[in-house]
Amino acid sequence: MTAQLALGTYRCRAIPEAAARAAAFGAQWIDTAPNYATGRAHILLASALAAHPSLRVSTKAGYFTAATGTEAVNAGALTEDQAQGGHSLAPDYVRWQIDRNREQLGRDRLDLVLLHNPEHAHPGDRPALHHAIRDAFGVLEEAAAAGHVTGYGIATWAGLEEEAFTVGDLLALAAEAAGGTEHHLVAVQLPVSLVMMTPITQALRGQGPLPAAADAGLRVMASAPLHGGELPGMVDQELADLIRPGLTPAQACILTVASCPGVTDVLIAASSAPHWMEAADTVAQPSMTAAQLWEITGVLASP
């Protein structure tokens, strides 16, 4: 079974319209962040979420715009020095950002809060990074206990691939933050594509973050399946037909990611109805087999 489509609002040109369209086509999840759309993504999403209360939303804490940083400083959630970095996992900031996310999205309870590229907090210092993640997880556990957050996780670009942390590390840190094995870590988000192929090749060997996440029952959101819109122009029709005859290059890219073992959701920033329908038609098809995925990764790895 292929993964489900979810709307990703990073680089999404018309967020309210795209959210309403995704809901109309049966999407269950919308992914966003407080720094998307120059800090306006939450406000732009609020009306669509109000009109479609069954939509679940994943948002983040980590990156912030300069204006948001100033707000956080004025609220006492960040120091001036912390605000200069544009990114923080400081407990006071994470706590403040959760409340701000709830207010802007118009949701008393957030379905999912992801620490946004936590590896950015302490590059090259694994112990300090793990300490920061554990403390942020502690705040998220408090929010879950208060009924403000249903679950949490991490959204990373390079942290898992570079092993700044592993899924096992994250599970251990969540258990530590919760004071036991009953924690609220439920998801990881990472790039998976024909450019970012490492998670695919690892998964086919039964290794890496995807099988580890699947074994732990975590939701896995694959980000950047079209690599920021660049991939369809890089994939020729011959490769698309090798993936699945009759697919467009964009569809071939999406089917590969949706077929990857362990992936539960594929984030696409489809702003138009034709683009969403094209993607929806793709994930409605049978998954590629492991042998087919091996063949594609082998072709792309060839010099």
C-alpha positions as CSV (number, residue, x, y, z in Angstrom):
1,M,0.0,0.0,0.0
2,T,1.4,3.4,-0.9
3,A,1.6,6.3,1.6
4,Q,-1.0,9.0,1.9
5,L,-0.7,12.5,0.5
6,A,-0.5,15.4,2.9
7,L,-0.3,19.1,2.1
8,G,3.1,20.7,2.8
9,T,2.9,24.5,3.0
10,Y,6.6,25.2,2.6
11,R,6.8,27.0,-0.8
12,C,3.0,26.6,-1.2
13,R,1.9,29.7,-3.2
14,A,-1.8,29.9,-2.2
15,I,-2.1,28.3,1.3
16,P,-5.8,28.9,2.1
17,E,-6.9,27.7,-1.4
18,A,-4.5,24.7,-1.3
19,A,-5.7,23.7,2.2
20,A,-9.4,23.8,1.2
21,R,-8.6,21.8,-2.0
22,A,-6.6,19.2,-0.1
23,A,-9.5,18.8,2.4
24,A,-11.9,18.4,-0.5
25,F,-9.7,15.6,-2.0
26,G,-9.7,13.8,1.3
27,A,-6.3,14.7,2.7
28,Q,-5.9,14.1,6.4
29,W,-2.8,16.1,7.2
30,I,-1.5,19.6,6.6
31,D,2.1,20.4,7.5
32,T,3.2,23.9,8.3
33,A,5.5,26.0,10.5
34,P,5.5,29.4,12.1
35,N,8.2,30.7,9.9
36,Y,6.6,29.6,6.6
37,A,5.1,32.3,4.2
38,T,7.3,34.9,6.0
39,G,5.6,34.1,9.2
40,R,2.0,34.2,8.0
41,A,1.4,30.5,7.3
42,H,-0.6,29.8,10.5
43,I,-2.9,32.8,10.0
44,L,-3.5,31.9,6.4
45,L,-4.4,28.3,7.4
46,A,-6.8,29.2,10.2
47,S,-9.9,29.7,8.1
48,A,-9.4,26.4,6.2
49,L,-8.9,24.6,9.5
50,A,-12.0,26.1,11.0
51,A,-14.0,25.1,7.9
52,H,-12.6,21.6,8.0
53,P,-12.2,20.6,11.6
54,S,-11.4,17.0,10.8
55,L,-8.1,18.1,9.1
56,R,-5.1,17.4,11.3
57,V,-2.2,19.8,11.4
58,S,1.5,19.3,12.1
59,T,3.4,22.4,13.0
60,K,6.7,23.2,14.4
61,A,8.9,25.0,16.9
62,G,12.5,25.9,16.2
63,Y,12.9,28.5,13.4
64,F,11.3,31.9,13.7
65,T,11.2,35.1,11.7
66,A,12.8,38.3,13.0
67,A,9.4,39.7,13.9
68,T,8.5,36.6,15.8
69,G,11.8,36.7,17.6
70,T,11.1,40.2,18.7
71,E,7.7,39.1,20.0
72,A,9.4,36.3,21.9
73,V,11.9,38.6,23.5
74,N,9.1,41.0,24.5
75,A,7.3,38.1,26.1
76,G,10.4,37.0,28.0
77,A,10.6,33.7,26.0
78,L,14.0,34.5,24.4
79,T,16.9,36.7,25.2
80,E,18.2,39.2,22.7
81,D,21.2,37.0,22.0
82,Q,19.0,33.9,21.4
83,A,16.7,35.8,19.1
84,Q,19.6,36.8,16.9
85,G,20.1,33.2,15.8
86,G,16.6,32.8,14.3
87,H,16.3,29.3,15.8
88,S,15.9,28.0,19.3
89,L,15.0,24.9,21.3
90,A,15.1,26.7,24.6
91,P,12.3,25.4,26.8
92,D,10.8,28.9,27.5
93,Y,10.7,29.5,23.7
94,V,9.2,26.1,22.9
95,R,6.5,26.6,25.5
96,W,5.7,30.1,24.2
97,Q,5.7,29.0,20.6
98,I,3.2,26.2,21.3
99,D,0.8,28.7,22.8
100,R,1.3,31.0,19.9
101,N,0.8,28.2,17.4
102,R,-2.5,27.3,19.1
103,E,-3.7,30.8,19.0
104,Q,-2.8,31.5,15.4
105,L,-4.2,28.2,14.1
106,G,-7.4,28.5,16.1
107,R,-6.9,25.1,17.7
108,D,-7.1,24.4,21.5
109,R,-5.1,21.2,20.9
110,L,-2.4,20.8,18.3
111,D,-2.3,17.4,16.6
112,L,1.4,17.3,16.1
113,V,4.3,19.6,17.1
114,L,7.7,18.9,15.5
115,L,11.1,20.3,16.6
116,H,12.2,22.0,13.4
117,N,15.7,21.0,12.3
118,P,16.9,20.4,15.9
119,E,20.4,19.6,14.6
120,H,20.8,23.4,13.9
121,A,20.8,24.1,17.7
122,H,24.2,22.6,18.5
123,P,26.0,21.6,15.3
124,G,28.8,19.2,15.9
125,D,28.1,18.8,19.6
126,R,26.0,15.7,20.0
127,P,25.8,15.6,23.8
128,A,24.6,19.3,23.9
129,L,22.1,18.6,21.1
130,H,20.6,15.6,22.9
131,H,20.3,17.6,26.1
132,A,18.5,20.4,24.3
133,I,16.2,17.9,22.5
134,R,15.4,16.1,25.8
135,D,14.5,19.4,27.5
136,A,12.3,20.5,24.6
137,F,10.6,17.1,24.7
138,G,10.0,17.7,28.4
139,V,8.0,20.9,27.5
140,L,6.1,19.0,24.8
141,E,5.3,16.3,27.4
142,E,3.9,19.0,29.7
143,A,1.8,20.3,26.8
144,A,0.5,16.9,26.1
145,A,-0.4,16.4,29.8
146,A,-2.3,19.7,29.7
147,G,-4.2,18.7,26.6
148,H,-2.6,21.3,24.4
149,V,-0.7,18.8,22.2
150,T,-1.7,15.3,21.0
151,G,1.8,14.2,20.0
152,Y,5.2,15.5,19.0
153,G,8.3,14.6,17.0
154,I,11.1,16.1,14.9
155,A,11.3,17.5,11.4
156,T,14.9,17.3,10.2
157,W,16.8,17.9,7.0
158,A,20.1,16.3,7.8
159,G,20.0,15.2,11.4
160,L,19.1,11.6,10.8
161,E,21.3,11.1,7.8
162,E,24.3,12.6,9.5
163,E,23.4,10.7,12.7
164,A,23.3,13.8,14.9
165,F,20.6,11.6,16.4
166,T,19.0,8.3,15.5
167,V,15.4,7.2,16.0
168,G,16.6,5.1,18.9
169,D,18.1,8.2,20.5
170,L,14.9,10.2,20.0
171,L,12.8,7.4,21.6
172,A,15.2,7.2,24.6
173,L,15.2,11.0,25.0
174,A,11.4,11.0,24.9
175,A,11.2,8.3,27.5
176,E,13.6,10.2,29.7
177,A,11.6,13.4,29.3
178,A,8.4,11.6,30.1
179,G,9.9,9.8,33.1
180,G,9.1,6.4,31.6
181,T,8.2,4.5,28.4
182,E,4.7,6.1,28.1
183,H,5.7,9.2,26.0
184,H,4.1,11.2,23.3
185,L,6.8,11.0,20.6
186,V,4.8,9.9,17.5
187,A,6.4,11.2,14.3
188,V,9.5,12.0,12.4
189,Q,9.7,14.1,9.2
190,L,12.7,13.9,6.9
191,P,13.5,14.4,3.2
192,V,13.0,11.3,0.9
193,S,13.4,11.6,-2.9
194,L,15.3,10.5,-5.9
195,V,17.9,13.0,-4.8
196,M,17.9,12.3,-1.1
197,M,18.0,8.5,-1.7
198,T,19.8,7.4,1.4
199,P,16.7,6.6,3.5
200,I,15.3,4.5,0.6
201,T,18.5,2.4,0.1
202,Q,18.8,2.0,3.9
203,A,15.2,1.0,4.2
204,L,15.6,-1.6,1.5
205,R,18.4,-3.2,3.6
206,G,16.2,-3.0,6.7
207,Q,18.4,-0.3,8.2
208,G,18.3,3.4,8.9
209,P,15.5,5.7,10.3
210,L,12.5,4.4,8.3
211,P,12.5,0.8,9.5
212,A,13.4,2.0,13.0
213,A,10.5,4.5,13.0
214,A,8.1,1.8,11.6
215,D,9.1,-0.7,14.2
216,A,8.3,1.9,16.9
217,G,5.0,2.7,15.3
218,L,5.9,6.3,14.4
219,R,4.3,8.3,11.6
220,V,6.9,9.1,8.9
221,M,6.3,12.2,6.9
222,A,8.5,12.3,3.7
223,S,9.3,15.9,2.9
224,A,10.7,17.4,-0.4
225,P,9.7,14.4,-2.6
226,L,10.2,16.6,-5.7
227,H,13.3,18.3,-4.1
228,G,11.8,21.8,-4.1
229,G,10.2,21.3,-7.6
230,E,13.6,20.6,-9.2
231,L,13.2,16.8,-9.7
232,P,10.6,16.7,-12.5
233,G,12.9,18.7,-14.7
234,M,15.8,16.3,-13.9
235,V,13.9,13.0,-14.5
236,D,13.4,12.2,-18.2
237,Q,10.5,10.2,-19.6
238,E,12.7,7.1,-20.0
239,L,13.4,7.0,-16.3
240,A,9.7,7.8,-15.5
241,D,8.6,4.8,-17.7
242,L,11.1,2.6,-15.9
243,I,9.5,3.5,-12.6
244,R,6.0,2.9,-13.9
245,P,5.0,3.1,-17.6
246,G,2.7,6.0,-18.4
247,L,3.6,8.2,-15.4
248,T,4.8,11.7,-15.8
249,P,8.2,12.5,-14.3
250,A,6.6,14.2,-11.3
251,Q,4.3,11.2,-10.7
252,A,7.3,8.8,-11.0
253,C,9.1,10.8,-8.3
254,I,6.1,10.7,-6.0
255,L,5.3,7.0,-6.5
256,T,8.9,6.1,-5.6
257,V,8.7,8.0,-2.3
258,A,5.2,6.8,-1.5
259,S,6.4,3.2,-2.1
260,C,9.3,3.4,0.2
261,P,9.0,1.0,3.2
262,G,8.1,2.9,6.4
263,V,6.8,6.1,4.8
264,T,3.3,6.9,5.9
265,D,2.8,10.4,4.4
266,V,4.2,12.3,1.4
267,L,4.2,16.1,1.7
268,I,3.5,17.9,-1.5
269,A,3.0,21.7,-2.0
270,A,0.3,21.3,-4.7
271,S,-1.3,24.7,-5.2
272,S,-3.6,23.8,-8.1
273,A,-6.3,21.2,-8.5
274,P,-4.6,19.5,-11.5
275,H,-1.4,19.1,-9.6
276,W,-3.2,17.6,-6.6
277,M,-5.2,15.3,-8.7
278,E,-2.1,14.1,-10.6
279,A,-0.4,13.3,-7.2
280,A,-3.6,11.6,-5.9
281,D,-3.9,9.4,-9.0
282,T,-0.3,8.4,-8.4
283,V,-0.6,7.3,-4.8
284,A,-3.8,5.4,-5.7
285,Q,-1.7,3.0,-7.7
286,P,-0.1,-0.1,-6.3
287,S,3.2,0.4,-4.6
288,M,6.5,-0.4,-6.4
289,T,8.0,-3.6,-5.2
290,A,11.3,-3.8,-3.3
291,A,12.9,-5.2,-6.4
292,Q,11.7,-2.3,-8.5
293,L,13.0,0.2,-5.9
294,W,16.4,-1.6,-5.9
295,E,16.5,-1.3,-9.7
296,I,15.8,2.4,-9.7
297,T,18.3,3.2,-7.0
298,G,20.9,1.1,-8.9
299,V,20.2,3.1,-12.1
300,L,20.6,6.4,-10.3
301,A,23.7,5.3,-8.5
302,S,25.4,4.3,-11.8
303,P,28.1,6.7,-13.0
